[in-house]
Amino acid sequence: MSLVSYIVVFLIIWMILFFILLPIGVNVSEHHEEGLANSAPDKTNLKTKVIISFLISFIPASLIYWVIEKKLFDNFFNNYIL
């Protein structure tokens, strides 16, 4: 698995996790200002969510890299699927 492939896998996992984490812990403002949506959040904590999703993404990306490098499923695909 090349470095570019690992980066692509990591970014896909990171993006999925980031979008999962986005709505968690968002509080809607009680006072509504003119020009803002009623559902606009007070604090989004984007920096924290980016860091958390970045750190968590290493686990599945590393597991996928390890499975591909060790060729754990090569025999399965050769014998049963192909």
Beta strands, then each sheet from edge to edge (+ up, - down):
end
